[in-house]
């Protein structure tokens, strides 16, 4: 399981971005992830754009693909494997 520490350390995601990223990696839609975090869809969308910028991804689906830049880098740096990253 991907631990929040790695997202904040490797990609310098904020705790708010990390919370959102973990929900998206768990398969939640952006709308579904925003509600329990107590944020609007637009705020979630803004955070997602920041996550994309910091992780070198461009689409929500890329966050979970084994060949995406950030999954490869996570696996190479820390030998981390997630259910979504392969």
C-alpha positions in Angstrom: 0.0 0.0 0.0 1.2 3.5 -0.9 2.0 5.5 2.2 1.3 9.2 2.4 4.9 9.8 3.6 6.2 8.8 0.2 3.9 11.2 -1.7 4.8 14.1 0.5 8.5 13.3 0.5 9.2 12.3 -3.1 6.7 14.6 -4.8 6.3 17.3 -2.2 2.5 17.0 -2.3 0.8 18.8 0.5 -1.2 16.8 3.0 -4.4 18.0 1.2 -3.1 16.9 -2.2 -2.0 13.6 -0.7 -5.4 12.9 0.8 -7.0 13.5 -2.5 -4.4 11.5 -4.5 -4.9 8.5 -2.2 -8.6 8.6 -2.7 -8.2 8.8 -6.5 -5.7 5.9 -6.4 -8.3 3.9 -4.4 -10.6 4.3 -7.4 -12.9 7.2 -6.3 -14.0 9.7 -8.8 -13.0 13.3 -8.2 -16.6 14.2 -7.1 -16.7 11.2 -4.7 -13.3 12.0 -3.3 -14.1 15.7 -2.7 -17.2 15.1 -0.5 -15.6 13.4 2.5 -12.7 15.8 2.4 -15.2 18.7 2.8 -14.1 20.4 -0.4 -15.9 21.5 -3.5 -15.4 19.9 -6.9 -13.6 23.0 -8.1 -11.2 22.9 -5.1 -10.6 19.2 -5.8 -10.0 20.0 -9.4 -7.5 22.7 -8.5 -5.6 20.2 -6.2 -5.6 17.6 -8.9 -4.0 20.0 -11.3 -1.3 20.6 -8.8 -0.9 16.8 -8.3 -0.5 16.5 -12.1 2.2 19.2 -12.2 4.2 17.7 -9.3 3.9 14.1 -10.5 4.5 14.6 -14.2 1.1 13.2 -15.2 -1.6 14.8 -17.3 -4.7 12.8 -16.7 -6.4 11.2 -13.6 -6.1 7.8 -15.1 -2.3 8.2 -15.5 -1.9 8.3 -11.7 -2.8 4.6 -11.5 -1.1 3.2 -14.6 2.0 1.0 -13.9 3.9 2.7 -16.8 3.1 6.3 -15.7 6.1 8.4 -14.8 5.3 8.6 -11.1 4.6 4.9 -10.6 7.9 4.1 -12.3 9.7 6.6 -10.2 8.1 5.4 -7.0 9.0 1.8 -7.8 12.5 2.7 -8.7 13.3 4.9 -5.8 11.8 3.1 -2.9 10.8 -0.3 -4.3 7.2 0.7 -3.6 4.4 -1.2 -5.2 0.7 -0.2 -4.9 -2.3 -2.1 -6.1 -2.6 0.5 -8.8 1.0 1.0 -9.7 1.6 -2.6 -10.5 
